[in-house]
């Protein structure tokens, strides 16, 4: 029992962490009156219709789909262009290699806010404001410096012997990248893909500025807009249901794959 | 965003050898150009060029009309120095920077030490360590916008979680309008930042403590060191680099804080500028008032603030780490 104070401390923080989340999930099953009168009791009977209302009338379903398309497209694009750029910078010598590498990685230190105004007009002039393609391109471009930074170090650690053998067998440079190096880099690719997925799925500032059309809202943006719009303040239960819909997939994926996800999410700091 | 890493060994991987040198080498350059072009083109259009333009725009009075940007020198910056709302924003960002990283790191370190060294013999992990880690880490996976919406509800004075719990345990007197009282609002926002950040740094520190050889702790225990002493004399010095990285990351979060403030607070940025942050001022000035030149000047100010912070935070550690 000597360990009791320790478990008390750990248990306390576990509760601080979990309680708001459980509270939101519980509230999503309540009626509006229950939420208003007894905010922290269990629902009398689960109200599944809250979820239907959130999904359809509050457009959470549409926002969810938009997020999947935009994040999926951007993730694919950044992994492809970032991966091959990282490989080239890590394993080929040519004039300007260092310069290009630093051109990418130093941009991570610039606050996004600094670029915001010119970025808005660049996207507008290209006719991409409020389009999914515009968001995909900007998301991918903003994720690429980290992708390059992380995979650059990873490609450097891979042995050269297999690539050399492939060259001798007449494999092209592209062939070596796609058939030899990319498969060998899989652990690194998984980590950086998870990291990028979380980062892109959680974007708020970029869609807020570049994606003003409510039909194209991504999930985080749509939910935030709902919670601050005056007209929707009355439908508490629907809002909680929307919040739960937004949290639950992440929660489930995390419980199933937590080791990979923790490794991926901390990829930036524990290299 | 990643800040610190050990320098990569140069000359580790030579270019792939080629049997017939000249022909292969030329094809190699073709490959290099083809492989780098897509990433470079996107980077120049959406990153390099906007950043470069921002510096120029900050010296103009541009309000969005094509071709009507007059060069005004440093006028925008002079106005900024007298803009009381922006000065409030700077003050609030600095307060966040001063308190939030320290609180997050302290709690993270405490929890990590408990988990890794809290076992009954004083040097092994505590029972249920994995469970605690999983729970603590979860907020890190939620979008900051989702976190903001969640806590916006939780702080609601009438039917929110916080006041609900306070009333339930008989502490009605402590119930407050958390986001509506000027003296509380910024701390309410700060608490959310700590809440969502602790788990991530706990996992980082926990992994680092796990990497410290157990013999060191055993030797200290034999010499009669208390848990407190081993923490100050062994764990903390060996985690110096990790703590520094955490401080830099968290500092960048503190200098941002936009999403939480914009979604959660009244105004947003209120009450009466109590939660105003630089990013919010910039966003409002640009996309609500259309003063793009002035907004760019705010961006430049934010940039130099971040730069100064990073240089100070990394000071004295040049030998062992390098930027990027």
Interface residues (C-beta under 8 A of the other chain):
Chain A: X2 X3 X6 X7 X9 X10 X13 X14 X16 X17 X18 X19 X20 X21 X23 X24 X27 X35 X36 X37 X39 X40 X80 X81 X82 X84 X85 X87 X88 X89 X90 X91 X92 X93 X94 X100 X102 X103 X104 X105 X106 X107 X108 X109 X110 X111 X113 X114 X115 X116 X117 X118 X119 X120 X122 X123 X137 X138 X140 X141 X142 X144 X145 X146 X148 X149 X150 X152 X153 X155 X156 X157 X160 X163 X164 X167 X168 X172 X173 X174 X176 X177 X198 X201 X202 X203 X204 X205 X208 X209 X219 X220 X221 X223 X224 X227 X228 X236 X239 X240 X243 X246 X247 X250 X251 X254 X255 X258 X261 X262 X265 X266 X268 X269 X270 X271
Chain B: X1 X2 X3 X5 X8 X9 X12 X13 X14 X15 X16 X17 X18 X19 X24 X27 X28 X29 X31 X32 X35 X36 X38 X39 X40 X42 X43 X45 X46 X47 X48 X49 X50 X51 X53 X54 X57 X107 X110 X111 X114 X115 X118 X120 X126 X127 X128 X132 X133 X134 X135 X136 X137 X138 X139 X140 X141 X142 X143 X144 X145 X146 X148 X149 X150 X151 X152 X153 X154 X158 X159 X160 X161 X164 X165 X168 X195 X198 X199 X200 X203 X204 X207 X208 X242 X245 X246 X249 X252 X255 X256 X258 X259 X262 X263 X278 X279 X282 X283 X286 X287 X292 X295 X296 X298 X299 X300 X302 X303 X306 X307 X310 X323 X324
